Amino acid sequence: MPLLRDVFIKLSENQVLNDATKKMGLRFGANKVVGGITVDDTIERIKDLNSQGMSVSFDNLGEFVTRRSDAIHEKDIILNMINAIGENGVDASASIKLSQIGLNIDYDFCIENITEIMDAAKKHNMFVNIDMENYASYEDTVRVIDHLMERYDNIGTVLQSYLFDAKNDVYKYKDRRIRLVKGAYKEAPAVALQEKEDIDKAFELLIRLHLTKGDGFTSIATHDHNIIEKSIDFIKENDIPNDRFEFQMLFGFRKELQKELVERGYNVCIYIPFGNDWYAYFMRRLAERPQNLNLIVKSVTKDPMFQTGVKAVGALALGAVALKFFNRK
Ligand SMILES: Cc1cc2nc3c(=O)[nH]c(=O)nc-3n(C[C@H](O)[C@H](O)[C@H](O)COP(=O)(O)OP(=O)(O)OC[C@H]3O[C@@H](n4cnc5c(N)ncnc54)[C@H](O)[C@@H]3O)c2cc1C
């Protein structure tokens, strides 16, 4: 459904809709895939996931920030979340997008912000993952990560299997805690694989390499049951202990599979986005998998406004039929 995909990508980029939805609560079914608007709402969701045997990595929604004041505001929200996690004693780590805290504004400014976040996380013994964004920010992101890895041990990052360079990075970060993904952005054929089959193969290879080549911890982040099952077969064949890897999925997606993996004894970590900047994230998830549209349909049809509307239209239609009937008599 490429056309539908393009529609949702366009909708995700619409500034007016992005700004308007920031003032609303979670709507159109977004509450099924976004943890909450505030830190307090999200802490409740984290407690719930922890009680089901899953750990969590939180993500403060919003990226590609261009104003210093906005970057500082976002950094403060992240610090509040880290402190709330520490105070509530819940099992959660942080996922950070550097473009949200100044990477596209100024390198040193970004380093100042991320250092504050790293120090707060360290105080609460919390792991911090630096998310990987589009290829245009790859070099700067790696520069920040390597700077932080010299100073902190509670830091890791993401490798995107579609990038030609990913295999080298698996060796470079073989002793680190690394999240492996297929890759979410649209990248040029000069830097990234384009075909799903090739990306899947590369992803499987990176998983096997990271699980076996060093002392790192591997987070296998996917909703793809085929790749999950193939990884489990490989893990069993190679006697890799459960404390060397985990499966990661996005909040609200494939909940049955998440539960099943916990029941089979595997570590499962749920990536939980939160904040008022939920609209673009939600549209991108719909673009990725238009079947997710059923989230919207279900939520809208359950909405009392919609039901009142249906009843009103029904009453009008009945009235019109009755009038016709009596006029004929
Ligand atoms: C925890 C986490 C963190 C991530 N972090 C990053 C990051 O930092 N940078 C980045 O570039 N990308 C990131 N991603 C996104 C990732 O790169 C992929 O774009 C995204 O996960 C979609 O690919 P997939 O592996 O889940 O499977 P897909 O290729 O989307 O799906 C493969 C198959 O799995 C099944 N499937 C998938 N979803 C569903 C569903 N909801 N219900 C039923 N069946 C389904 C279908 O059979 C589908 O054909 C992250 C993903 C996760 C889960």
The ligand as a Gaussian input file, in Angstrom:
#p B3LYP/6-31G(d) Opt

LIG

0 1
 C       12.361000      -0.978000      20.318000
 C       12.646000      -0.393000      18.961000
 C       13.524000       0.667000      18.845000
 C       13.833000       1.191000      17.582000
 N       14.778000       2.178000      17.469000
 C       15.147000       2.605000      16.232000
 C       16.206000       3.538000      16.054000
 O       16.838000       4.040000      16.993000
 N       16.527000       3.923000      14.773000
 C       15.868000       3.397000      13.676000
 O       16.221000       3.737000      12.548000
 N       14.853000       2.517000      13.832000
 C       14.479000       2.115000      15.067000
 N       13.448000       1.218000      15.183000
 C       12.577000       0.898000      14.009000
 C       13.120000      -0.230000      13.168000
 O       14.270000       0.196000      12.472000
 C       12.046000      -0.687000      12.131000
 O       11.747000       0.384000      11.266000
 C       10.749000      -1.142000      12.743000
 O       10.952000      -1.887000      13.903000
 C        9.967000      -2.003000      11.733000
 O       10.671000      -3.175000      11.409000
 P       10.436000      -4.594000      12.133000
 O       11.767000      -5.211000      12.313000
 O        9.659000      -4.416000      13.392000
 O        9.611000      -5.497000      11.145000
 P        8.861000      -5.168000       9.762000
 O        9.856000      -5.335000       8.653000
 O        8.079000      -3.901000       9.885000
 O        7.826000      -6.349000       9.749000
 C        8.220000      -7.675000       9.406000
 C        7.042000      -8.598000       9.573000
 O        6.692000      -8.700000      10.969000
 C        5.276000      -8.787000      11.111000
 N        4.800000      -7.609000      11.861000
 C        5.425000      -6.425000      12.013000
 N        4.701000      -5.588000      12.783000
 C        3.579000      -6.253000      13.111000
 C        2.429000      -5.928000      13.894000
 N        2.286000      -4.748000      14.493000
 N        1.470000      -6.877000      14.033000
 C        1.582000      -8.087000      13.431000
 N        2.655000      -8.448000      12.672000
 C        3.641000      -7.546000      12.522000
 C        4.704000      -8.830000       9.710000
 O        4.592000     -10.176000       9.307000
 C        5.765000      -8.119000       8.906000
 O        5.746000      -8.477000       7.539000
 C       13.164000       0.664000      16.447000
 C       12.275000      -0.405000      16.577000
 C       12.006000      -0.956000      17.793000
 C       11.064000      -2.118000      17.894000

